[in-house]
Amino acid sequence: MQLSDFFDLEENAFWDGADPWNESARMSEVFRSDLVEQLRQGPVNDVDDLEAAYALTQLAHDEFEKYGTRSSDAKLDDKQSGTVIRTLRALLKRLGIDFTPPFRNFTGFRGYWGENDMGGSWAARRGYVNALFTPVLERLEEMEDERAQTASIRGVDGELKNLIFASTGPKPRVVLRDSINNVIEVTENGEYCLFYNHPLDRAGLSWGALVSWWRDKGGLADADDAEVARDLYGRLSESLGDNHVERLLFRTYCERYASDEANSHPALIPQVYLHYDPLTHKQRGGRSSVLSRERMDFLLLLPNGARIVLEVDGKQHYAEGDKTSHADKSQAAEAERSSGGIGNALSSS
């Protein structure tokens, strides 16, 4: 995403066509306030939060610098400047970057520089704007470099289409609604599981994106981010039942969600359906499924298509009764193969 993406070019209604070569008189840049508002509410399809934050920070820097030097040079009006600041704060919060400027718009900026002895100095105001926005730009550049480094990890080819997870009840019934495009639909027991249906780009699935999705899914539009995150954490925890070891792993990992960088961390997704046999154990007459294991304990969707499976396999998966000394190594190996193992990439949908 580029800084120019926040503007549309529109022909001026007053242009009379007298000088067709005078492009500046013919066309005007119109601020896309609708796009900026969408970015504030949550991730926008085909727009990466990191790229959007970088471009919006550049826009804010340039516009506040212009306003502090000669206000007539600014492209934005006071209301639009407030929209930019409000959205930038939300974007950076999703990325785990703290940004708390002491003003909300141009008017607030003018009041701030008056209270801090910058009224008579353009240089002082420009210096302040640089000091405010440059650290943000530098941190975003660092995050871009970190992402580039992970690009060397070989991910899974293809597009992730279906993510059914966190089941708390009977097995969901799934039908193939469109076999050509691999579109599935949960027709029964959907109330017991979660179905993530937002597009996933090469950025993977972060905790911030999952929380944003849960805000809509859980009808929590008026709740603050911390309340939505706690509610989602509670719902995901329910799917672990009484498995104390899985709960320990989940709780330990999720402690990082309390940090300033929480929204940028990969979401730890519990009880994810990887393979799917349409028949239940009862419908198969007690016979084993043709699939060794249908669900994985935990899944992480990292940038660039990299996926990590975590399996918390106790002795019940490969021991005889309660005697671990009788554990069958071949059974243990089969359990590892069926789950994909820690760090193995999975096949795409």
C-alpha positions as a printed NumPy array, in Angstrom:
array([[  0.   ,   0.   ,   0.   ],
       [  1.242,   3.46 ,  -0.915],
       [  0.571,   6.912,   0.519],
       [ -1.226,   7.819,  -2.729],
       [ -3.773,   5.052,  -2.11 ],
       [ -5.453,   7.3  ,   0.463],
       [ -6.532,   9.713,  -2.291],
       [ -8.67 ,   9.535,  -5.428],
       [ -8.259,  11.841,  -8.403],
       [-11.516,  13.519,  -9.379],
       [-12.278,  16.112, -12.02 ],
       [-13.186,  19.519, -10.612],
       [-16.791,  20.493, -11.18 ],
       [-15.755,  24.085, -11.994],
       [-13.202,  23.115, -14.678],
       [-14.244,  24.679, -17.965],
       [-11.844,  22.837, -20.248],
       [-10.216,  26.028, -21.433],
       [ -6.708,  24.714, -20.771],
       [ -6.661,  20.888, -21.121],
       [ -2.932,  20.831, -20.31 ],
       [ -3.456,  22.377, -16.893],
       [ -3.877,  19.091, -15.015],
       [ -3.697,  20.741, -11.582],
       [ -6.708,  22.905, -12.419],
       [ -8.622,  20.016, -13.91 ],
       [ -8.108,  17.338, -11.257],
       [ -8.133,  17.34 ,  -7.456],
       [ -7.061,  14.779,  -4.878],
       [ -9.977,  13.623,  -2.721],
       [ -9.217,  12.002,   0.627],
       [-10.59 ,   8.441,   0.953],
       [-12.053,   8.773,   4.416],
       [-14.144,   5.619,   3.886],
       [-11.017,   3.497,   3.389],
       [ -9.33 ,   5.002,   6.447],
       [-12.425,   4.324,   8.581],
       [-12.495,   0.703,   7.397],
       [ -8.858,   0.296,   8.42 ],
       [ -9.681,   1.621,  11.868],
       [-12.443,  -0.943,  12.377],
       [-10.292,  -3.926,  11.39 ],
       [ -8.132,  -5.511,   8.677],
       [ -9.328,  -4.79 ,   5.141],
       [ -9.249,  -7.456,   2.439],
       [ -6.06 ,  -7.391,   0.349],
       [ -4.578,  -4.65 ,   2.566],
       [ -1.767,  -5.631,   4.891],
       [ -1.93 ,  -3.867,   8.281],
       [  1.823,  -3.325,   8.35 ],
       [  1.898,  -1.701,   4.916],
       [ -1.201,   0.363,   5.71 ],
       [  0.324,   1.583,   8.979],
       [  3.541,   2.63 ,   7.255],
       [  1.73 ,   4.573,   4.536],
       [ -0.662,   6.199,   7.018],
       [  2.23 ,   7.21 ,   9.29 ],
       [  3.906,   8.871,   6.314],
       [  0.673,  10.695,   5.518],
       [  0.248,  11.885,   9.092],
       [  3.88 ,  13.046,   9.248],
       [  3.624,  14.987,   5.997],
       [  0.271,  16.575,   6.758],
       [  1.09 ,  17.676,  10.295],
       [  4.445,  19.012,   9.134],
       [  2.702,  21.04 ,   6.424],
       [  0.08 ,  22.288,   8.847],
       [  2.764,  23.3  ,  11.336],
       [  4.683,  25.176,   8.636],
       [  1.972,  26.666,   6.437],
       [ -1.502,  25.3  ,   7.108],
       [ -2.781,  26.101,   3.609],
       [ -0.395,  23.509,   2.156],
       [ -2.086,  20.62 ,   3.998],
       [ -4.337,  18.423,   1.878],
       [ -6.486,  17.382,   4.836],
       [ -8.974,  19.438,   6.78 ],
       [ -9.325,  19.336,  10.551],
       [-11.873,  16.507,  10.607],
       [ -9.84 ,  14.381,   8.186],
       [ -6.697,  14.915,  10.249],
       [ -8.594,  13.517,  13.233],
       [ -9.677,  10.491,  11.195],
       [ -6.037,   9.804,  10.269],
       [ -4.808,  10.018,  13.87 ],
       [ -7.623,   7.848,  15.203],
       [ -7.066,   5.158,  12.561],
       [ -3.297,   5.271,  12.941],
       [ -3.628,   4.632,  16.668],
       [ -5.894,   1.631,  15.984],
       [ -3.6  ,   0.202,  13.304],
       [ -0.495,   0.547,  15.44 ],
       [ -2.297,  -0.981,  18.411],
       [ -3.112,  -4.058,  16.304],
       [  0.595,  -4.267,  15.474],
       [  1.634,  -3.896,  19.111],
       [  3.073,  -0.382,  18.778],
       [  2.21 ,   2.238,  21.38 ],
       [  1.274,   5.595,  19.864],
       [ -0.307,   8.264,  22.063],
       [  0.112,  11.74 ,  20.551],
       [ -0.986,  14.615,  22.826],
       [ -3.562,  15.85 ,  20.282],
       [ -6.329,  14.429,  18.107],
       [ -6.361,  16.721,  15.065],
       [ -4.912,  19.905,  13.583],
       [ -6.732,  22.082,  16.099],
       [ -5.313,  20.091,  18.971],
       [ -1.845,  20.267,  17.44 ],
       [ -2.099,  24.069,  17.234],
       [ -3.107,  24.218,  20.889],
       [ -0.237,  21.922,  21.839],
       [  2.436,  23.962,  20.09 ],
       [  1.054,  27.123,  21.662],
       [  1.334,  25.615,  25.14 ],
       [  4.894,  24.415,  24.485],
       [  6.543,  27.577,  23.155],
       [  6.572,  26.518,  19.49 ],
       [  4.218,  29.24 ,  18.279],
       [  6.89 ,  31.422,  16.733],
       [  9.113,  28.751,  15.214],
       [  8.32 ,  26.645,  12.16 ],
       [ 11.566,  24.738,  12.717],
       [ 10.522,  23.803,  16.261],
       [  7.178,  22.493,  15.035],
       [  8.784,  20.512,  12.219],
       [ 11.322,  19.108,  14.667],
       [  8.551,  18.038,  17.019],
       [  6.626,  16.305,  14.205],
       [  9.778,  14.411,  13.2  ],
       [ 10.418,  13.366,  16.797],
       [  6.83 ,  12.105,  17.087],
       [  6.558,  10.065,  13.892],
       [ 10.135,   8.965,  13.073],
       [ 10.335,   6.317,  15.862],
       [  7.064,   4.839,  14.599],
       [  8.378,   4.646,  11.042],
       [ 11.613,   3.063,  12.26 ],
       [  9.722,   0.408,  14.243],
       [  7.534,  -0.387,  11.23 ],
       [ 10.641,  -0.742,   9.079],
       [ 12.107,  -3.138,  11.655],
       [  8.923,  -5.21 ,  11.514],
       [  9.132,  -5.297,   7.719],
       [ 12.734,  -6.538,   7.976],
       [ 11.692,  -9.206,  10.477],
       [  8.974, -10.354,   8.123],
       [ 11.434, -10.49 ,   5.233],
       [ 13.71 , -12.731,   7.291],
       [ 10.885, -15.215,   7.848],
       [ 10.324, -15.353,   4.084],
       [ 13.187, -17.852,   3.899],
       [ 11.021, -20.356,   5.792],
       [  9.414, -22.634,   3.23 ],
       [  5.675, -22.374,   3.69 ],
       [  2.781, -24.307,   2.213],
       [  1.693, -23.591,  -1.335],
       [ -1.939, -22.824,  -2.04 ],
       [ -4.671, -20.855,  -0.342],
       [ -6.036, -21.656,   3.089],
       [ -9.798, -21.799,   2.668],
       [-11.396, -23.462,   5.692],
       [-10.548, -23.232,   9.375],
       [-12.862, -25.126,  11.739],
       [-11.647, -25.169,  15.324],
       [-12.356, -24.996,  19.073],
       [-15.146, -27.582,  19.084],
       [-16.915, -27.982,  22.441],
       [-19.492, -30.591,  21.454],
       [-20.478, -33.189,  18.859],
       [-18.583, -33.486,  15.634],
       [-19.768, -30.937,  13.048],
       [-21.371, -32.217,   9.897],
       [-19.65 , -30.806,   6.841],
       [-20.835, -30.857,   3.234],
       [-18.926, -29.885,   0.116],
       [-21.06 , -27.043,  -1.21 ],
       [-18.885, -26.446,  -4.278],
       [-16.48 , -29.247,  -5.163],
       [-14.813, -27.222,  -7.925],
       [-13.814, -24.332,  -5.679],
       [-13.544, -26.454,  -2.519],
       [-16.272, -24.518,  -0.696],
       [-17.511, -26.306,   2.416],
       [-20.43 , -25.648,   4.733],
       [-21.125, -26.767,   8.287],
       [-24.739, -28.01 ,   8.286],
       [-25.046, -29.557,  11.755],
       [-23.473, -28.93 ,  15.171],
       [-22.029, -25.671,  13.93 ],
       [-22.96 , -24.059,  17.243],
       [-20.271, -26.148,  18.977],
       [-17.334, -25.076,  16.814],
       [-15.838, -21.899,  15.372],
       [-15.499, -21.33 ,  11.645],
       [-13.007, -18.614,  10.667],
       [-14.237, -17.25 ,   7.361],
       [-12.077, -14.163,   6.762],
       [ -9.544, -14.254,   3.903],
       [ -6.023, -15.098,   4.993],
       [ -3.12 , -13.422,   3.24 ],
       [  0.605, -14.162,   3.446],
       [  0.744, -12.423,   6.837],
       [ -0.773, -15.498,   8.505],
       [ -3.28 , -15.279,  11.346],
       [ -2.327, -12.974,  14.209],
       [ -3.985, -12.638,  17.603],
       [ -5.072,  -9.122,  16.652],
       [ -6.815, -10.37 ,  13.496],
       [ -8.536, -13.164,  15.411],
       [ -9.735, -10.733,  18.085],
       [-11.064,  -8.404,  15.388],
       [-12.968, -11.317,  13.825],
       [-14.349, -12.342,  17.235],
       [-15.636,  -8.823,  17.866],
       [-18.055,  -9.267,  14.947],
       [-18.672, -12.959,  15.537],
       [-19.43 , -12.526,  19.232],
       [-21.529,  -9.388,  18.875],
       [-19.071,  -7.315,  20.925],
       [-19.019,  -4.166,  18.808],
       [-19.235,  -1.876,  21.827],
       [-16.661,  -3.71 ,  23.974],
       [-13.068,  -2.528,  24.33 ],
       [-10.209,  -4.577,  22.893],
       [ -9.207,  -6.117,  26.241],
       [-12.753,  -7.287,  26.913],
       [-13.053,  -8.851,  23.448],
       [ -9.683, -10.59 ,  23.855],
       [-10.648, -12.026,  27.248],
       [-13.952, -13.268,  25.88 ],
       [-12.209, -14.989,  22.951],
       [ -9.604, -16.522,  25.261],
       [-12.392, -17.964,  27.409],
       [-14.193, -19.451,  24.417],
       [-11.028, -21.067,  23.061],
       [-10.192, -22.46 ,  26.507],
       [-13.571, -24.225,  26.651],
       [-12.565, -26.452,  23.738],
       [ -9.71 , -27.941,  25.789],
       [-12.088, -29.532,  28.297],
       [-10.367, -31.142,  31.262],
       [ -7.046, -31.728,  29.517],
       [ -4.756, -30.076,  32.059],
       [ -1.63 , -30.375,  29.931],
       [ -3.219, -28.692,  26.906],
       [ -4.627, -26.002,  29.182],
       [ -1.166, -25.391,  30.619],
       [  0.372, -25.037,  27.171],
       [ -2.433, -22.76 ,  25.999],
       [ -2.33 , -20.566,  29.108],
       [  1.463, -20.294,  29.024],
       [  1.546, -19.281,  25.365],
       [ -1.348, -16.843,  25.746],
       [  0.45 , -14.956,  28.519],
       [  2.225, -13.095,  25.714],
       [ -1.119, -11.595,  24.705],
       [ -0.778,  -9.238,  27.66 ],
       [  2.278,  -7.563,  26.094],
       [  2.321,  -4.419,  23.972],
       [  3.078,  -6.54 ,  20.886],
       [  0.129,  -8.888,  21.511],
       [ -1.753,  -8.156,  18.31 ],
       [  1.203,  -9.045,  16.088],
       [  1.837, -12.449,  17.709],
       [  0.582, -15.532,  15.834],
       [ -2.698, -16.79 ,  17.259],
       [ -2.524, -20.196,  18.951],
       [ -5.574, -21.983,  17.528],
       [ -6.813, -25.016,  19.5  ],
       [ -8.561, -28.172,  18.293],
       [ -8.342, -27.594,  14.545],
       [ -9.864, -30.023,  12.051],
       [ -7.114, -31.035,   9.636],
       [ -8.554, -34.196,   8.069],
       [-12.245, -34.978,   7.991],
       [-14.131, -38.276,   7.872],
       [-17.871, -37.582,   7.352],
       [-18.83 , -40.654,   9.408],
       [-18.842, -40.751,  13.189],
       [-17.386, -43.638,  15.155],
       [-20.926, -44.944,  15.743],
       [-21.848, -44.701,  12.062],
       [-18.756, -46.736,  11.214],
       [-20.031, -49.493,  13.496],
       [-17.166, -49.011,  15.907],
       [-14.556, -49.426,  13.191],
       [-11.604, -47.059,  13.047],
       [-11.616, -44.146,  10.657],
       [ -9.558, -44.35 ,   7.483],
       [ -7.855, -41.261,   8.834],
       [ -5.405, -41.709,  11.677],
       [ -6.409, -38.437,  13.318],
       [ -8.867, -35.771,  12.288],
       [ -8.   , -32.954,  14.695],
       [ -4.737, -31.386,  15.738],
       [ -4.256, -29.996,  19.235],
       [ -2.908, -26.589,  18.228],
       [ -2.083, -24.735,  15.028],
       [ -0.026, -21.594,  14.341],
       [ -0.384, -19.848,  10.967],
       [  2.792, -17.835,  10.438],
       [  3.678, -15.378,   7.667],
       [  4.527, -16.61 ,   4.169],
       [  2.441, -19.769,   4.422],
       [  4.441, -21.372,   7.242],
       [  2.3  , -23.502,   9.564],
       [  3.247, -25.133,  12.833],
       [  1.348, -27.984,  14.466],
       [  1.679, -28.637,  18.186],
       [  0.557, -32.021,  19.469],
       [  0.398, -32.636,  23.216],
       [  0.583, -36.434,  23.126],
       [  0.427, -38.182,  26.473],
       [  0.976, -41.872,  27.046],
       [ -2.675, -42.6  ,  26.243],
       [ -1.763, -42.324,  22.57 ],
       [  0.821, -45.082,  22.568],
       [  0.942, -46.928,  25.907],
       [ -0.809, -50.093,  27.116],
       [ -3.062, -49.073,  29.962],
       [ -1.33 , -47.075,  32.672],
       [  2.039, -48.776,  32.238],
       [  4.342, -46.536,  30.319],
       [  6.993, -49.237,  30.374],
       [  4.89 , -51.121,  27.833],
       [  4.721, -48.189,  25.434],
       [  4.801, -49.308,  21.83 ],
       [  7.303, -47.197,  19.92 ],
       [  5.612, -47.938,  16.602],
       [  2.361, -46.512,  17.949],
       [  4.19 , -43.426,  19.135],
       [  5.737, -42.982,  15.707],
       [  2.351, -43.372,  14.036],
       [  0.846, -40.75 ,  16.341],
       [  3.64 , -38.38 ,  15.38 ],
       [  3.182, -39.011,  11.647],
       [ -0.598, -38.592,  11.744],
       [ -0.42 , -35.266,  13.544],
       [  2.282, -33.754,  11.369],
       [  4.655, -33.307,  14.305],
       [  5.979, -30.104,  15.743],
       [  7.049, -27.697,  13.05 ],
       [  5.859, -29.719,  10.063],
       [  4.073, -27.92 ,   7.263],
       [  0.607, -29.168,   6.35 ],
       [ -1.136, -29.64 ,   3.074],
       [ -3.277, -26.728,   1.979],
       [ -7.021, -27.012,   1.45 ]])
